[in-house]
Amino acid sequence: MGVAERYQRVREELAEQCRRVGRDPSEVTLVAVSKTVGPEEVGCAIAAGGCDFGENRPDELMRKAAVYPQATWHFIGNIQSRRIPEIVSAATLIHSVCKEAHLAKIDAAAAAIDKCQRVLLEVNVSGEESKSGFEPSEVKGIIERARSLEHVKIEGLMSMAPRAEEELINATFSGLANLESELNDTFSQEEGTARLSALSMGMTEDWPVALRYGSTIVRIGRAIFSDSFENA
């Protein structure tokens, strides 16, 4: 089974899982995480209907976006300050903002190319020391302070669940969903404040669980691009 067939299979599985939990598949964006493959494999996924792709390194993001400008490119990796202009030049959505200082730098880089950069705030819901992200209690203040940035739009939240028992995975995804709901309840009382609309959570190992908690973006790589996953 090649990349195109695996992509189609994942799309079908995603649609079926959405139906099982009473959700419309069109509400969920499948980001094919292409960080381990080259442009040729991305082209195979595009031929199968792929539109959204995720990269974790600025060099690869820019290289593949230049080859396939018609695709929507997501940056999902660690953000280095000095690489922000390059990330902004190619990414439609940045998932991994985990330092408040980066928001001002993203704003400046976006202003320089007359762009409004869409971003998500990464939240460390599980509290794992090995994971980056804001503490849940920090997020409201960060969003409020970022409203003065004219070239940044915070669209939602992102988190990664620990590789652990299902109870912890459920707690992480439900925690992020509850945080989004609480923030939207608060912001709904403030005139002119946009609601958060995106929840990026769920990867190859746990995306069906994330769907149950309202994930609108799932990030799937190995199930699409890896032969070893297929044969595992």
Secondary structure, DSSP 8 states (H G I E B T S, - for coil): --HHHHHHHHHHHHHHHHHHTT--GGG-EEEEE-TTS-HHHHHHHHHTT--EEEESSHHHHHHHHHH-TTSEEEE-S---GGGHHHHHHH-SEEEEE--HHHHHHHHHHHHHTT--EEEEEEB-SS--TTS--B-GGGHHHHHHHHTT-TTEEEEEEE----SS-HHHHHHHHHHHHHHHHHHHHHHTTSTT-----EEE---TTTHHHHHHTT-SEEEE-HHHH-HHHHT-
